[in-house]
Each structure stands twice: as C-alpha cells, then as structure tokens.
Amino acid sequence: MDSYDIVSAADVVLTFGSTIGIEAAYYGKPSILLGRAVYEDLGSCYVPSSHDELMKLLSSSGILPKNYLAA
C-alpha cells in the first residue's frame, strides 16, 4: 500500500521518527512524533514528552494540524 494513501485516509498520523511524519504535517495532517527525528524541533508535529501526554492527545477530539510551513 502507498504510504501517501494511508496519510490521506488518516485523521492523525503517529510515527516513531519516519519521514512520513513530517510529510504528513506538510500535507496538513496532525502528526504525532514518538521517537527522535531530525525534524522534531521544527514545530510542525506534536512531540509528547510522556505517555500521559500522548494519551491526552489521542483522546482529544478535533486535534488540529500544527503549522506546516516549517515542514
């Protein structure tokens, strides 16, 4: 399956450092990064610092994409 088709169909993209995380942000999808990545400090992805913070993000309704310009 094409990864861009998956991103297109997703409400939120969750990655562990893959470049698809920043690409999803660029395409306007909320992106949550759980691992280390070269793009972690760009401000385009959510980077939860704890399990509790991740659970709050995932359980919140209407998580919005972050600024995609840095992507």
N, C-alpha and C positions, 0 to 999 in steps of 0.2 A: 504494500500500500504506500502511496506517496505521502510523505510527511506533511506537505503543504495541504493536502486534502484533510488530514487529521486536524491540523491547526484551524483550517476553515470551519470545520464542523464543531470544534471545541468551544465551550463557554469560557474556560480558563485553561491555560497551559502550565503544567508543572514539570520542571526539569531539574536535573542534577548537574548542570554545567554544560549541557549540549548547546551548540549554537542555535538550535531551533528555538530556544528560549528568547534570545534577543530578536530573532527573526519574527517570532510571534508578536513581540512588543511592537516591532516596526509595522506589522500589519494590523495593529490596533486591538490586539487581544490582551486581556490581563495575563501577565506572565509571572509565575512564582518560581524563584530560583532557590533550590535547596542545597546546592553544592557550590564549590568555588568555580568561578569563571572569570575570564578577562573582562567581561562586561558588567561585573557585579556592582561596580560603583558608578555606573552611568546614570542611574535614576530611572531607568525605563522598566525595571522589574521589581516586584516585591521580593525582599530578601528577609524572610522571618528569622529572628535570632533564637527562637525556641520552638519547641513542639507546641506549646500553648498558643503562641502567636500564629503558627501555621494553622492550627485548628480553628482559631477565630477567623482567619482569612477565608478558609474553605467553607465555614458555616455561615459566613455573612452573605446576605442576599444582595445582589447587584454590585459585586466587586467591579470596579471600573479600571480600564487600562490606565497605566501611568503615561507620562509624557514620552512619546515615541521619537521626538526629534534627536535625542542622544543616541538612539538605536542606529 
